[in-house]
Amino acid sequence: MGKLVYNALGHSFDIEDRTLSHLRMVFMNKLRRGEPFMFHFPVGDGSGTRTLWIHPSIPLVFHFYGSRAPQLNRRWIDELMHEASSANGLSVIAEPEADSPEVRSA
């Protein structure tokens, strides 16, 4: 289980390492392009959903606890990128079967 640490106040959110690895790719690609977006994810205790504004001016830290980086599924990254570019913003969707070669872990 990894953590996404959001803003200078250090608000952190638990996200499974595999999912967090894919989200990191999406976040970094969107931010590198100067494209801020909304990120929605369920609260771990089932009490609702959190929404974060992801913008280059807001500090982010991706903290992984696993010792091995997972292989990345390019199809999932593409689908998450599409979600992040939508009017509703990014929500974590189920990982699809990889139908193309997996990309190297980052």
N, CA, C and O atoms as a GROMACS GRO file, in nm:
protein
  424
    1MET      N    1   0.085  -0.118   0.000
    1MET     CA    2   0.000   0.000   0.000
    1MET      C    3   0.089   0.123   0.000
    1MET      O    4   0.175   0.138   0.087
    2GLY      N    5   0.069   0.211  -0.095
    2GLY     CA    6   0.146   0.334  -0.104
    2GLY      C    7   0.066   0.452  -0.054
    2GLY      O    8  -0.047   0.437  -0.008
    3LYS      N    9   0.126   0.568  -0.062
    3LYS     CA   10   0.059   0.691  -0.021
    3LYS      C   11   0.079   0.797  -0.127
    3LYS      O   12   0.187   0.811  -0.184
    4LEU      N   13  -0.028   0.873  -0.151
    4LEU     CA   14  -0.019   0.995  -0.229
    4LEU      C   15  -0.022   1.108  -0.127
    4LEU      O   16  -0.120   1.125  -0.055
    5VAL      N   17   0.088   1.184  -0.120
    5VAL     CA   18   0.095   1.297  -0.027
    5VAL      C   19   0.067   1.422  -0.108
    5VAL      O   20   0.135   1.451  -0.206
    6TYR      N   21  -0.036   1.496  -0.065
    6TYR     CA   22  -0.089   1.609  -0.141
    6TYR      C   23  -0.070   1.739  -0.065
    6TYR      O   24  -0.111   1.747   0.050
    7ASN      N   25  -0.012   1.835  -0.122
    7ASN     CA   26   0.010   1.973  -0.080
    7ASN      C   27   0.114   1.985   0.032
    7ASN      O   28   0.159   1.886   0.088
    8ALA      N   29   0.148   2.108   0.062
    8ALA     CA   30   0.253   2.135   0.160
    8ALA      C   31   0.213   2.098   0.302
    8ALA      O   32   0.299   2.086   0.389
    9LEU      N   33   0.085   2.078   0.327
    9LEU     CA   34   0.040   2.040   0.461
    9LEU      C   35   0.056   1.891   0.484
    9LEU      O   36   0.038   1.844   0.596
   10GLY      N   37   0.088   1.816   0.379
   10GLY     CA   38   0.116   1.674   0.393
   10GLY      C   39  -0.007   1.586   0.405
   10GLY      O   40   0.002   1.477   0.463
   11HIS      N   41  -0.120   1.628   0.351
   11HIS     CA   42  -0.238   1.541   0.351
   11HIS      C   43  -0.202   1.416   0.271
   11HIS      O   44  -0.151   1.427   0.159
   12SER      N   45  -0.229   1.299   0.327
   12SER     CA   46  -0.191   1.177   0.256
   12SER      C   47  -0.309   1.082   0.242
   12SER      O   48  -0.402   1.082   0.322
   13PHE      N   49  -0.303   1.002   0.136
   13PHE     CA   50  -0.411   0.912   0.101
   13PHE      C   51  -0.351   0.777   0.064
   13PHE      O   52  -0.259   0.771  -0.018
   14ASP      N   53  -0.402   0.671   0.121
   14ASP     CA   54  -0.354   0.536   0.091
   14ASP      C   55  -0.409   0.489  -0.043
   14ASP      O   56  -0.529   0.493  -0.068
   15ILE      N   57  -0.318   0.445  -0.128
   15ILE     CA   58  -0.353   0.392  -0.259
   15ILE      C   59  -0.262   0.272  -0.285
   15ILE      O   60  -0.142   0.280  -0.262
   16GLU      N   61  -0.318   0.164  -0.331
   16GLU     CA   62  -0.242   0.042  -0.358
   16GLU      C   63  -0.127   0.074  -0.455
   16GLU      O   64  -0.145   0.152  -0.549
   17ASP      N   65  -0.009   0.014  -0.430
   17ASP     CA   66   0.112   0.046  -0.507
   17ASP      C   67   0.094   0.034  -0.658
   17ASP      O   68   0.139   0.120  -0.733
   18ARG      N   69   0.027  -0.071  -0.704
   18ARG     CA   70   0.010  -0.090  -0.849
   18ARG      C   71  -0.071   0.025  -0.909
   18ARG      O   72  -0.035   0.081  -1.012
   19THR      N   73  -0.180   0.058  -0.843
   19THR     CA   74  -0.264   0.169  -0.890
   19THR      C   75  -0.186   0.300  -0.883
   19THR      O   76  -0.190   0.380  -0.977
   20LEU      N   77  -0.115   0.322  -0.774
   20LEU     CA   78  -0.039   0.446  -0.756
   20LEU      C   79   0.068   0.460  -0.864
   20LEU      O   80   0.094   0.571  -0.911
   21SER      N   81   0.130   0.351  -0.904
   21SER     CA   82   0.231   0.356  -1.011
   21SER      C   83   0.170   0.406  -1.142
   21SER      O   84   0.231   0.485  -1.213
   22HIS      N   85   0.051   0.359  -1.172
   22HIS     CA   86  -0.017   0.402  -1.294
   22HIS      C   87  -0.064   0.547  -1.282
   22HIS      O   88  -0.055   0.624  -1.378
   23LEU      N   89  -0.114   0.583  -1.166
   23LEU     CA   90  -0.156   0.722  -1.145
   23LEU      C   91  -0.038   0.817  -1.156
   23LEU      O   92  -0.052   0.927  -1.211
   24ARG      N   93   0.078   0.777  -1.106
   24ARG     CA   94   0.197   0.862  -1.115
   24ARG      C   95   0.228   0.893  -1.262
   24ARG      O   96   0.260   1.007  -1.295
   25MET      N   97   0.219   0.794  -1.348
   25MET     CA   98   0.244   0.818  -1.490
   25MET      C   99   0.146   0.919  -1.548
   25MET      O  100   0.186   1.009  -1.623
   26VAL      N  101   0.019   0.906  -1.512
   26VAL     CA  102  -0.083   0.998  -1.562
   26VAL      C  103  -0.059   1.138  -1.507
   26VAL      O  104  -0.058   1.235  -1.583
   27PHE      N  105  -0.039   1.150  -1.376
   27PHE     CA  106  -0.018   1.280  -1.315
   27PHE      C  107   0.102   1.351  -1.377
   27PHE      O  108   0.094   1.468  -1.414
   28MET      N  109   0.213   1.280  -1.388
   28MET     CA  110   0.334   1.343  -1.439
   28MET      C  111   0.319   1.385  -1.586
   28MET      O  112   0.368   1.491  -1.625
   29ASN      N  113   0.253   1.303  -1.667
   29ASN     CA  114   0.231   1.342  -1.806
   29ASN      C  115   0.140   1.463  -1.818
   29ASN      O  116   0.168   1.555  -1.895
   30LYS      N  117   0.031   1.464  -1.741
   30LYS     CA  118  -0.061   1.578  -1.746
   30LYS      C  119   0.007   1.705  -1.695
   30LYS      O  120  -0.006   1.811  -1.757
   31LEU      N  121   0.080   1.696  -1.585
   31LEU     CA  122   0.143   1.815  -1.528
   31LEU      C  123   0.258   1.865  -1.614
   31LEU      O  124   0.280   1.985  -1.625
   32ARG      N  125   0.330   1.774  -1.675
   32ARG     CA  126   0.439   1.814  -1.765
   32ARG      C  127   0.384   1.896  -1.882
   32ARG      O  128   0.450   1.986  -1.934
   33ARG      N  129   0.263   1.863  -1.923
   33ARG     CA  130   0.198   1.935  -2.034
   33ARG      C  131   0.128   2.063  -1.987
   33ARG      O  132   0.073   2.137  -2.069
   34GLY      N  133   0.129   2.088  -1.856
   34GLY     CA  134   0.061   2.206  -1.802
   34GLY      C  135  -0.090   2.191  -1.802
   34GLY      O  136  -0.161   2.289  -1.821
   35GLU      N  137  -0.139   2.068  -1.782
   35GLU     CA  138  -0.283   2.040  -1.786
   35GLU      C  139  -0.333   1.999  -1.647
   35GLU      O  140  -0.333   1.880  -1.614
   36PRO      N  141  -0.376   2.095  -1.566
   36PRO     CA  142  -0.433   2.059  -1.436
   36PRO      C  143  -0.564   1.982  -1.454
   36PRO      O  144  -0.629   1.993  -1.558
   37PHE      N  145  -0.603   1.906  -1.352
   37PHE     CA  146  -0.725   1.826  -1.362
   37PHE      C  147  -0.776   1.790  -1.223
   37PHE      O  148  -0.704   1.805  -1.124
   38MET      N  149  -0.899   1.743  -1.217
   38MET     CA  150  -0.959   1.694  -1.093
   38MET      C  151  -0.932   1.545  -1.081
   38MET      O  152  -0.933   1.472  -1.180
   39PHE      N  153  -0.906   1.500  -0.957
   39PHE     CA  154  -0.885   1.358  -0.929
   39PHE      C  155  -0.981   1.316  -0.820
   39PHE      O  156  -0.979   1.371  -0.710
   40HIS      N  157  -1.065   1.218  -0.850
   40HIS     CA  158  -1.166   1.168  -0.757
   40HIS      C  159  -1.130   1.025  -0.718
   40HIS      O  160  -1.094   0.944  -0.804
   41PHE      N  161  -1.138   0.993  -0.589
   41PHE     CA  162  -1.112   0.857  -0.546
   41PHE      C  163  -1.191   0.828  -0.418
   41PHE      O  164  -1.216   0.919  -0.338
   42PRO      N  165  -1.230   0.704  -0.399
   42PRO     CA  166  -1.310   0.668  -0.282
   42PRO      C  167  -1.226   0.673  -0.154
   42PRO      O  168  -1.107   0.641  -0.155
   43VAL      N  169  -1.289   0.714  -0.046
   43VAL     CA  170  -1.224   0.714   0.085
   43VAL      C  171  -1.218   0.570   0.132
   43VAL      O  172  -1.315   0.495   0.118
   44GLY      N  173  -1.104   0.530   0.187
   44GLY     CA  174  -1.079   0.391   0.224
   44GLY      C  175  -1.181   0.328   0.317
   44GLY      O  176  -1.203   0.208   0.312
   45ASP      N  177  -1.245   0.409   0.402
   45ASP     CA  178  -1.341   0.353   0.497
   45ASP      C  179  -1.482   0.345   0.440
   45ASP      O  180  -1.577   0.310   0.511
   46GLY      N  181  -1.497   0.377   0.311
   46GLY     CA  182  -1.627   0.367   0.246
   46GLY      C  183  -1.720   0.483   0.276
   46GLY      O  184  -1.840   0.475   0.248
   47SER      N  185  -1.667   0.591   0.334
   47SER     CA  186  -1.752   0.702   0.375
   47SER      C  187  -1.775   0.807   0.266
   47SER      O  188  -1.835   0.911   0.293
   48GLY      N  189  -1.730   0.781   0.147
   48GLY     CA  190  -1.754   0.878   0.040
   48GLY      C  191  -1.638   0.885  -0.058
   48GLY      O  192  -1.560   0.791  -0.073
   49THR      N  193  -1.628   0.999  -0.123
   49THR     CA  194  -1.527   1.022  -0.225
   49THR      C  195  -1.453   1.152  -0.195
   49THR      O  196  -1.512   1.248  -0.147
   50ARG      N  197  -1.324   1.153  -0.223
   50ARG     CA  198  -1.244   1.275  -0.212
   50ARG      C  199  -1.216   1.326  -0.352
   50ARG      O  200  -1.203   1.248  -0.447
   51THR      N  201  -1.207   1.456  -0.366
   51THR     CA  202  -1.170   1.517  -0.492
   51THR      C  203  -1.054   1.612  -0.467
   51THR      O  204  -1.061   1.698  -0.380
   52LEU      N  205  -0.948   1.595  -0.544
   52LEU     CA  206  -0.830   1.679  -0.534
   52LEU      C  207  -0.811   1.755  -0.665
   52LEU      O  208  -0.834   1.701  -0.773
   53TRP      N  209  -0.768   1.880  -0.654
   53TRP     CA  210  -0.730   1.957  -0.771
   53TRP      C  211  -0.582   1.933  -0.793
   53TRP      O  212  -0.500   1.968  -0.707
   54ILE      N  213  -0.545   1.875  -0.906
   54ILE     CA  214  -0.406   1.844  -0.937
   54ILE      C  215  -0.353   1.953  -1.029
   54ILE      O  216  -0.401   1.970  -1.141
   55HIS      N  217  -0.254   2.026  -0.981
   55HIS     CA  218  -0.200   2.143  -1.052
   55HIS      C  219  -0.049   2.149  -1.027
   55HIS      O  220  -0.003   2.109  -0.920
   56PRO      N  221   0.029   2.199  -1.123
   56PRO     CA  222   0.174   2.205  -1.104
   56PRO      C  223   0.219   2.281  -0.980
   56PRO      O  224   0.328   2.256  -0.929
   57SER      N  225   0.139   2.373  -0.931
   57SER     CA  226   0.179   2.453  -0.814
   57SER      C  227   0.155   2.381  -0.680
   57SER      O  228   0.196   2.431  -0.576
   58ILE      N  229   0.090   2.266  -0.684
   58ILE     CA  230   0.059   2.192  -0.561
   58ILE      C  231   0.157   2.076  -0.547
   58ILE      O  232   0.163   1.989  -0.634
   59PRO      N  233   0.234   2.073  -0.438
   59PRO     CA  234   0.331   1.965  -0.420
   59PRO      C  235   0.264   1.828  -0.410
   59PRO      O  236   0.159   1.813  -0.347
   60LEU      N  237   0.325   1.729  -0.473
   60LEU     CA  238   0.280   1.590  -0.467
   60LEU      C  239   0.399   1.501  -0.436
   60LEU      O  240   0.510   1.524  -0.483
   61VAL      N  241   0.375   1.398  -0.356
   61VAL     CA  242   0.475   1.296  -0.329
   61VAL      C  243   0.408   1.161  -0.348
   61VAL      O  244   0.299   1.138  -0.295
   62PHE      N  245   0.472   1.072  -0.423
   62PHE     CA  246   0.425   0.936  -0.441
   62PHE      C  247   0.515   0.848  -0.356
   62PHE      O  248   0.633   0.832  -0.386
   63HIS      N  249   0.461   0.791  -0.250
   63HIS     CA  250   0.540   0.711  -0.157
   63HIS      C  251   0.498   0.565  -0.172
   63HIS      O  252   0.385   0.528  -0.142
   64PHE      N  253   0.593   0.484  -0.218
   64PHE     CA  254   0.568   0.342  -0.240
   64PHE      C  255   0.632   0.262  -0.128
   64PHE      O  256   0.745   0.289  -0.089
   65TYR      N  257   0.560   0.164  -0.075
   65TYR     CA  258   0.612   0.080   0.032
   65TYR      C  259   0.665  -0.053  -0.021
   65TYR      O  260   0.746  -0.117   0.045
   66GLY      N  261   0.619  -0.095  -0.138
   66GLY     CA  262   0.667  -0.220  -0.196
   66GLY      C  263   0.812  -0.206  -0.241
   66GLY      O  264   0.857  -0.097  -0.276
   67SER      N  265   0.883  -0.317  -0.240
   67SER     CA  266   1.024  -0.313  -0.279
   67SER      C  267   1.045  -0.330  -0.429
   67SER      O  268   1.153  -0.302  -0.480
   68ARG      N  269   0.943  -0.376  -0.500
   68ARG     CA  270   0.955  -0.398  -0.644
   68ARG      C  271   0.852  -0.315  -0.719
   68ARG      O  272   0.734  -0.314  -0.685
   69ALA      N  273   0.900  -0.244  -0.821
   69ALA     CA  274   0.809  -0.164  -0.903
   69ALA      C  275   0.727  -0.257  -0.992
   69ALA      O  276   0.782  -0.346  -1.055
   70PRO      N  277   0.596  -0.236  -0.998
   70PRO     CA  278   0.512  -0.322  -1.083
   70PRO      C  279   0.532  -0.292  -1.231
   70PRO      O  280   0.568  -0.180  -1.268
   71GLN      N  281   0.507  -0.392  -1.315
   71GLN     CA  282   0.502  -0.368  -1.459
   71GLN      C  283   0.380  -0.281  -1.486
   71GLN      O  284   0.274  -0.300  -1.426
   72LEU      N  285   0.395  -0.187  -1.577
   72LEU     CA  286   0.285  -0.096  -1.609
   72LEU      C  287   0.208  -0.145  -1.730
   72LEU      O  288   0.265  -0.198  -1.826
   73ASN      N  289   0.078  -0.128  -1.725
   73ASN     CA  290  -0.014  -0.167  -1.830
   73ASN      C  291  -0.045  -0.043  -1.914
   73ASN      O  292  -0.117   0.046  -1.870
   74ARG      N  293   0.011  -0.038  -2.036
   74ARG     CA  294  -0.007   0.080  -2.121
   74ARG      C  295  -0.155   0.109  -2.148
   74ARG      O  296  -0.195   0.225  -2.152
   75ARG      N  297  -0.234   0.007  -2.167
   75ARG     CA  298  -0.376   0.028  -2.194
   75ARG      C  299  -0.444   0.099  -2.076
   75ARG      O  300  -0.527   0.188  -2.096
   76TRP      N  301  -0.409   0.060  -1.954
   76TRP     CA  302  -0.468   0.125  -1.836
   76TRP      C  303  -0.422   0.271  -1.828
   76TRP      O  304  -0.502   0.360  -1.798
   77ILE      N  305  -0.294   0.295  -1.855
   77ILE     CA  306  -0.245   0.433  -1.855
   77ILE      C  307  -0.320   0.516  -1.957
   77ILE      O  308  -0.362   0.628  -1.927
   78ASP      N  309  -0.338   0.464  -2.078
   78ASP     CA  310  -0.412   0.536  -2.183
   78ASP      C  311  -0.555   0.567  -2.139
   78ASP      O  312  -0.604   0.677  -2.161
   79GLU      N  313  -0.621   0.468  -2.078
   79GLU     CA  314  -0.759   0.489  -2.035
   79GLU      C  315  -0.766   0.589  -1.919
   79GLU      O  316  -0.859   0.670  -1.912
   80LEU      N  317  -0.670   0.584  -1.829
   80LEU     CA  318  -0.667   0.683  -1.720
   80LEU      C  319  -0.637   0.823  -1.774
   80LEU      O  320  -0.693   0.921  -1.725
   81MET      N  321  -0.549   0.833  -1.874
   81MET     CA  322  -0.522   0.963  -1.937
   81MET      C  323  -0.648   1.020  -2.000
   81MET      O  324  -0.676   1.139  -1.989
   82HIS      N  325  -0.724   0.933  -2.066
   82HIS     CA  326  -0.850   0.976  -2.126
   82HIS      C  327  -0.946   1.027  -2.018
   82HIS      O  328  -1.010   1.131  -2.035
   83GLU      N  329  -0.956   0.953  -1.907
   83GLU     CA  330  -1.040   0.996  -1.794
   83GLU      C  331  -0.996   1.133  -1.743
   83GLU      O  332  -1.080   1.221  -1.721
   84ALA      N  333  -0.865   1.152  -1.724
   84ALA     CA  334  -0.813   1.277  -1.669
   84ALA      C  335  -0.841   1.395  -1.761
   84ALA      O  336  -0.852   1.508  -1.715
   85SER      N  337  -0.852   1.369  -1.891
   85SER     CA  338  -0.879   1.475  -1.988
   85SER      C  339  -1.028   1.504  -2.005
   85SER      O  340  -1.065   1.598  -2.075
   86SER      N  341  -1.112   1.424  -1.943
   86SER     CA  342  -1.256   1.443  -1.957
   86SER      C  343  -1.304   1.560  -1.870
   86SER      O  344  -1.233   1.605  -1.780
   87ALA      N  345  -1.424   1.607  -1.898
   87ALA     CA  346  -1.482   1.717  -1.821
   87ALA      C  347  -1.502   1.681  -1.674
   87ALA      O  348  -1.500   1.770  -1.588
   88ASN      N  349  -1.521   1.553  -1.644
   88ASN     CA  350  -1.544   1.510  -1.506
   88ASN      C  351  -1.415   1.488  -1.429
   88ASN      O  352  -1.419   1.480  -1.306
   89GLY      N  353  -1.302   1.479  -1.496
   89GLY     CA  354  -1.176   1.454  -1.429
   89GLY      C  355  -1.148   1.306  -1.414
   89GLY      O  356  -1.221   1.221  -1.465
   90LEU      N  357  -1.039   1.275  -1.342
   90LEU     CA  358  -0.988   1.140  -1.330
   90LEU      C  359  -1.050   1.066  -1.212
   90LEU      O  360  -1.046   1.112  -1.098
   91SER      N  361  -1.106   0.951  -1.242
   91SER     CA  362  -1.147   0.855  -1.140
   91SER      C  363  -1.072   0.726  -1.172
   91SER      O  364  -1.049   0.694  -1.288
   92VAL      N  365  -1.035   0.653  -1.068
   92VAL     CA  366  -0.964   0.526  -1.091
   92VAL      C  367  -1.064   0.426  -1.145
   92VAL      O  368  -1.166   0.396  -1.082
   93ILE      N  369  -1.034   0.374  -1.262
   93ILE     CA  370  -1.119   0.272  -1.325
   93ILE      C  371  -1.048   0.138  -1.312
   93ILE      O  372  -0.928   0.132  -1.287
   94ALA      N  373  -1.124   0.032  -1.330
   94ALA     CA  374  -1.067  -0.103  -1.320
   94ALA      C  375  -0.960  -0.123  -1.426
   94ALA      O  376  -0.971  -0.072  -1.538
   95GLU      N  377  -0.857  -0.196  -1.390
   95GLU     CA  378  -0.749  -0.224  -1.483
   95GLU      C  379  -0.797  -0.319  -1.592
   95GLU      O  380  -0.847  -0.427  -1.562
   96PRO      N  381  -0.783  -0.278  -1.719
   96PRO     CA  382  -0.821  -0.367  -1.829
   96PRO      C  383  -0.711  -0.470  -1.855
   96PRO      O  384  -0.598  -0.455  -1.810
   97GLU      N  385  -0.748  -0.573  -1.928
   97GLU     CA  386  -0.648  -0.669  -1.974
   97GLU      C  387  -0.550  -0.595  -2.064
   97GLU      O  388  -0.590  -0.510  -2.144
   98ALA      N  389  -0.424  -0.625  -2.052
   98ALA     CA  390  -0.323  -0.562  -2.137
   98ALA      C  391  -0.330  -0.626  -2.275
   98ALA      O  392  -0.310  -0.746  -2.290
   99ASP      N  393  -0.360  -0.543  -2.376
   99ASP     CA  394  -0.367  -0.599  -2.511
   99ASP      C  395  -0.250  -0.550  -2.596
   99ASP      O  396  -0.243  -0.578  -2.716
  100SER      N  397  -0.159  -0.479  -2.533
  100SER     CA  398  -0.037  -0.436  -2.601
  100SER      C  399   0.079  -0.463  -2.506
  100SER      O  400   0.058  -0.488  -2.387
  101PRO      N  401   0.198  -0.458  -2.557
  101PRO     CA  402   0.313  -0.484  -2.470
  101PRO      C  403   0.312  -0.389  -2.350
  101PRO      O  404   0.282  -0.270  -2.362
  102GLU      N  405   0.347  -0.444  -2.235
  102GLU     CA  406   0.353  -0.361  -2.116
  102GLU      C  407   0.473  -0.268  -2.125
  102GLU      O  408   0.575  -0.302  -2.186
  103VAL      N  409   0.460  -0.152  -2.064
  103VAL     CA  410   0.572  -0.058  -2.062
  103VAL      C  411   0.658  -0.087  -1.940
  103VAL      O  412   0.615  -0.151  -1.845
  104ARG      N  413   0.781  -0.039  -1.946
  104ARG     CA  414   0.870  -0.060  -1.832
  104ARG      C  415   0.820   0.019  -1.713
  104ARG      O  416   0.758   0.124  -1.728
  105SER      N  417   0.846  -0.031  -1.596
  105SER     CA  418   0.807   0.042  -1.475
  105SER      C  419   0.892   0.166  -1.464
  105SER      O  420   1.005   0.171  -1.512
  106ALA      N  421   0.835   0.267  -1.402
  106ALA     CA  422   0.905   0.394  -1.389
  106ALA      C  423   0.939   0.423  -1.245
  106ALA      O  424   0.999   0.526  -1.215
   0.00000   0.00000   0.00000
